Amino acid sequence: MAVVSLDPTGRNALHQPVCRGRAAARHFPVRCRDGRGVSIRTMTTWEPGAPGVLALPSGRLIRGRGLRQPLPDGSEPSFGLYLVGRQPPAVPWESRWIRWPDFRLPSDREAAARSIHEAWTRADSERVEIACSGGKGRTGTALACIAVLDGIAPGEAVDYIRTNYARHAVETPWQHRYVRRFQ
Protein backbone atom coordinates (compact mmCIF):
# COMPACT_ATOMS: atom_id res chain seq x y z
CA MET A 1 0.00 0.00 0.00
CA ALA A 2 1.40 3.42 -0.92
CA VAL A 3 1.16 6.33 1.49
CA VAL A 4 0.49 9.81 0.16
CA SER A 5 1.10 12.63 2.64
CA LEU A 6 -0.70 15.93 2.36
CA ASP A 7 0.76 18.96 4.07
CA PRO A 8 -1.46 21.83 5.30
CA THR A 9 -1.20 23.61 1.93
CA GLY A 10 -2.43 20.54 0.05
CA ARG A 11 0.89 19.62 -1.58
CA ASN A 12 1.65 15.91 -1.51
CA ALA A 13 4.65 13.61 -1.72
CA LEU A 14 4.88 9.85 -2.07
CA HIS A 15 6.20 8.17 1.09
CA GLN A 16 7.21 4.66 2.16
CA PRO A 17 4.34 2.21 2.81
CA VAL A 18 5.02 2.31 6.55
CA CYS A 19 3.01 5.00 8.29
CA ARG A 20 4.89 6.58 11.20
CA GLY A 21 3.73 9.02 13.83
CA ARG A 22 0.97 9.10 16.35
CA ALA A 23 -2.71 8.49 15.87
CA ALA A 24 -3.09 12.25 15.39
CA ALA A 25 -1.75 11.76 11.85
CA ARG A 26 -5.02 10.44 10.45
CA HIS A 27 -5.05 7.83 7.70
CA PHE A 28 -7.79 7.43 5.14
CA PRO A 29 -7.41 4.26 3.05
CA VAL A 30 -8.70 4.61 -0.49
CA ARG A 31 -8.49 2.45 -3.63
CA CYS A 32 -6.89 3.48 -6.90
CA ARG A 33 -8.52 2.50 -10.20
CA ASP A 34 -5.84 -0.16 -10.68
CA GLY A 35 -6.78 -1.73 -7.32
CA ARG A 36 -3.67 -0.67 -5.40
CA GLY A 37 -4.32 0.53 -1.89
CA VAL A 38 -3.38 4.08 -0.95
CA SER A 39 -3.39 5.71 2.48
CA ILE A 40 -3.56 9.49 2.75
CA ARG A 41 -1.84 10.99 5.79
CA THR A 42 -2.09 14.59 6.91
CA MET A 43 1.37 15.93 7.76
CA THR A 44 1.37 17.54 11.19
CA THR A 45 4.04 20.05 12.13
CA TRP A 46 4.00 23.07 14.45
CA GLU A 47 2.24 26.32 13.69
CA PRO A 48 4.74 29.01 12.67
CA GLY A 49 5.03 31.65 15.38
CA ALA A 50 3.78 29.37 18.18
CA PRO A 51 5.66 29.80 21.49
CA GLY A 52 9.16 28.29 21.33
CA VAL A 53 8.87 27.23 17.68
CA LEU A 54 12.05 27.75 15.67
CA ALA A 55 11.76 28.06 11.89
CA LEU A 56 14.78 26.63 10.07
CA PRO A 57 15.88 27.75 6.59
CA SER A 58 14.49 24.53 5.07
CA GLY A 59 11.04 25.34 6.45
CA ARG A 60 11.21 22.72 9.18
CA LEU A 61 9.66 23.83 12.48
CA ILE A 62 11.00 22.57 15.82
CA ARG A 63 9.81 23.57 19.28
CA GLY A 64 12.30 24.20 22.05
CA ARG A 65 11.18 24.53 25.66
CA GLY A 66 12.13 24.14 29.29
CA LEU A 67 10.78 21.14 31.17
CA ARG A 68 10.35 23.22 34.35
CA GLN A 69 7.56 25.10 32.56
CA PRO A 70 4.14 23.54 31.94
CA LEU A 71 3.45 22.01 28.56
CA PRO A 72 2.22 24.81 26.26
CA ASP A 73 -1.41 24.83 25.15
CA GLY A 74 -2.16 23.33 21.78
CA SER A 75 -0.86 20.27 20.00
CA GLU A 76 1.37 17.74 21.69
CA PRO A 77 4.66 16.73 20.09
CA SER A 78 4.80 13.54 18.07
CA PHE A 79 8.50 13.17 18.98
CA GLY A 80 10.51 14.63 21.84
CA LEU A 81 14.24 14.79 22.48
CA TYR A 82 15.00 15.38 26.16
CA LEU A 83 18.43 16.58 27.25
CA VAL A 84 18.69 16.14 31.01
CA GLY A 85 21.05 14.51 33.49
CA ARG A 86 18.46 12.07 34.83
CA GLN A 87 15.82 10.10 33.00
CA PRO A 88 12.78 12.35 32.49
CA PRO A 89 9.23 11.29 33.33
CA ALA A 90 7.40 9.23 30.72
CA VAL A 91 5.43 11.11 28.06
CA PRO A 92 2.58 9.83 25.87
CA TRP A 93 4.51 10.48 22.63
CA GLU A 94 7.63 8.88 21.22
CA SER A 95 10.78 10.28 22.79
CA ARG A 96 14.52 9.90 23.26
CA TRP A 97 16.56 10.79 26.31
CA ILE A 98 20.13 12.02 26.06
CA ARG A 99 22.02 12.06 29.35
CA TRP A 100 23.25 15.63 29.27
CA PRO A 101 24.12 17.29 32.62
CA ASP A 102 23.36 21.00 33.02
CA PHE A 103 26.05 23.36 31.65
CA ARG A 104 27.95 20.43 30.14
CA LEU A 105 28.00 18.26 27.03
CA PRO A 106 26.20 14.98 26.31
CA SER A 107 27.62 11.95 28.08
CA ASP A 108 27.49 9.89 24.86
CA ARG A 109 28.25 12.25 21.98
CA GLU A 110 27.69 9.66 19.24
CA ALA A 111 24.24 8.76 20.57
CA ALA A 112 23.47 12.47 20.92
CA ALA A 113 24.48 13.12 17.30
CA ARG A 114 22.25 10.26 16.11
CA SER A 115 19.28 11.54 18.12
CA ILE A 116 19.79 15.14 16.97
CA HIS A 117 19.93 13.95 13.36
CA GLU A 118 16.75 11.91 13.92
CA ALA A 119 14.98 14.99 15.34
CA TRP A 120 16.00 17.06 12.30
CA THR A 121 14.82 14.35 9.89
CA ARG A 122 11.49 13.88 11.65
CA ALA A 123 10.82 17.63 11.84
CA ASP A 124 10.16 17.56 8.10
CA SER A 125 6.73 16.02 8.72
CA GLU A 126 6.22 15.71 12.50
CA ARG A 127 5.90 17.94 15.57
CA VAL A 128 9.37 17.63 17.14
CA GLU A 129 10.20 19.06 20.55
CA ILE A 130 13.69 19.57 22.02
CA ALA A 131 13.81 20.29 25.75
CA CYS A 132 16.12 20.54 28.75
CA SER A 133 15.31 21.83 32.23
CA GLY A 134 15.46 25.54 31.43
CA GLY A 135 15.12 25.46 27.65
CA LYS A 136 18.22 27.58 26.94
CA GLY A 137 21.68 25.98 27.22
CA ARG A 138 21.31 22.34 26.23
CA THR A 139 18.18 22.97 24.17
CA GLY A 140 19.88 25.87 22.38
CA THR A 141 22.96 23.75 21.76
CA ALA A 142 20.90 20.93 20.21
CA LEU A 143 18.89 23.44 18.14
CA ALA A 144 22.15 25.00 16.90
CA CYS A 145 23.36 21.52 15.87
CA ILE A 146 20.07 21.00 14.04
CA ALA A 147 20.62 24.36 12.31
CA VAL A 148 24.01 23.04 11.12
CA LEU A 149 22.26 19.96 9.69
CA ASP A 150 19.80 22.33 8.00
CA GLY A 151 22.62 24.10 6.16
CA ILE A 152 23.70 26.94 8.44
CA ALA A 153 27.48 27.25 8.79
CA PRO A 154 28.71 25.85 12.14
CA GLY A 155 30.30 29.20 13.02
CA GLU A 156 26.98 31.02 12.48
CA ALA A 157 24.57 28.51 14.04
CA VAL A 158 24.72 29.87 17.61
CA ASP A 159 23.96 33.41 16.39
CA TYR A 160 21.06 32.05 14.33
CA ILE A 161 19.57 30.33 17.39
CA ARG A 162 20.11 33.37 19.60
CA THR A 163 18.38 35.57 17.02
CA ASN A 164 15.51 33.23 16.19
CA TYR A 165 14.92 31.20 19.38
CA ALA A 166 16.39 32.63 22.61
CA ARG A 167 19.08 35.28 23.05
CA HIS A 168 20.72 33.36 25.93
CA ALA A 169 20.76 30.00 24.15
CA VAL A 170 24.03 28.00 24.19
CA GLU A 171 25.42 29.02 27.56
CA THR A 172 29.01 27.75 27.83
CA PRO A 173 32.20 27.95 25.76
CA TRP A 174 32.28 24.15 25.42
CA GLN A 175 28.70 24.14 24.13
CA HIS A 176 29.79 26.71 21.49
CA ARG A 177 32.73 24.47 20.56
CA TYR A 178 30.43 21.42 20.36
CA VAL A 179 28.25 23.24 17.80
CA ARG A 180 31.25 24.44 15.75
CA ARG A 181 32.54 20.84 15.52
CA PHE A 182 29.13 19.21 14.98
CA GLN A 183 28.66 17.23 11.75
N, C-alpha and C positions, 0 to 999 in steps of 0.2 A: 504494500500500500504506500503510495507517495504521500508526502505531507507538504501542503502549500501553506506558507505563513503569510498573513496579511498584517502589515503594520498599520498604525492609526490613520495614515494618509491613504490607505487602500492599495499601496504598492505590494507586490508579492514576490517571493523568491522560492525556488524549489529546495526543499530540505531533505535530509536523510529520513528514511521511514520510521525511525525511532523518535517518538515525541518525548521531549524532556520538559521539565518545569513542573510547576504545581498545578493543582486542579483549576486554579484561576485562569490558566491558559486553556480556554474552552476548545473542544474539538467537535467538529461537525462532519461525520462521515458522509460522503456523497459518492455516487457512481458516475464514472465517465461513460461516454457512448460505447467505448470499446470494452466495457466491463471491468476495467481496473478500478480498484478502490482508491479514493483520495480522501485525506483528512485535512480540513482547513483549520489552522490554528491562529488565533489572534496574538500578535506579538505584544508583550506587555513590558514596557520600560517605564521609567520615572517621568513625571511631568516636568518639563523645563521650568526652572525658576522655583521649584518646590524647595523648602528648607533643606540645606545641606547638600543639594544636588549639584554636582560638578559636571559641566558640559565639556567634553573633550573635543579636539579638532575634528575627529572622525564622525562626530555626532553622537557617540556613545554618552550615556548619562549614568553616573554612579553617585550614590549617596554616601557621604561621610557623616559620622555622628559620634557622640560620646555616649558610652553605655551608662554613665551616671545619670543621664537625662532620660526622661520617659520616652517611649517610642512615639515618634511624631504621628499625628492624625493622618489618615489616608491609607493608601495601600501598604501592605506588608512586603518585605523583600521576598524574592524567590530564591535568593542565594545571599548568604552573609559570610564575610571573612572577618574573624574576630582576633585582634592582636593584643592579647593580655598575658600577664605572667602566669595566671592560674586558669584552669579550664572554666569557661563561662557557663552560665546556666543554659539548659537546653532551650531551643527555640523551635517553633512549629514549621520552620522552613529549612531547606538544606543549608548546611553551613560547614565551614572549616575553622579550626582553631590553630593559630600560630602562637607558640610560646614566645612572647616578646615582652620582657620586663620593661617597665616604665623608664624612659630616658635612655634606653639602650638599643641594641640591635636584636634581630630574631636569633633565637638559640640555634635553630637549624636553618641556615641561609638557603640551602638548596630547596628544602621543602617550602620555605617562604616564597622563593622565586617561582616555583611551580604553582603555588596557590594564587599568587598575584597575577600570573599569566592566565590562570583559569578565570579569575574574576574579570580581567580585561576581555577575554574571549566571550564570556557569558553576558557581559554588559551590552553586547550587540543586540540581544533580543530578550533579555531578562532584567528584572529589577535587582540590581546588585548593591549590597551595602557593605561598606568597610567601616569598622569601628574599633576604637580602643576605649580606655576609661574616660578620657577627657575629650577625645575627638580631634586633637591637634597634632601632637608629636608623631606618634606611631601611625595614626590614620593619615596624616599629611605626608609622611614618608612613603607609605604604601601608595597613596594617590599620585605622588610624584613619580614613583616607579611605573605606575600605570600610564602616566603621561608620556614617559620615555617609550613604552611599548606602543603608544599611540602616535609616535613620530616626533615628539618634542625632544630637542637636543638635551642630553643629560645635564649639561651646565645651565640650562634655562628652565628645567622642570620645576625646581623649588620656587622660583619667581612666579611661574605660571600658577602653581597651586596657591601661593600666597596672594596672588591677585584675584584668582577666580574661586577660591574656596575659603581660606581663613588666613589672615595676615600673620598669625603666629604659628602657622603649620611648619613642621620639620624643626624641632627645637634644639638639637645638639649638633656640634660639628661632625660627629661620627655618623649621624643620620644624613647630613648633607653629603658626606663622602660616600655613603652607601648608595645614595641616589646617583651620584656622578659615575659610579662604577657599575651600576645596574645594567644588565643586558637582557 
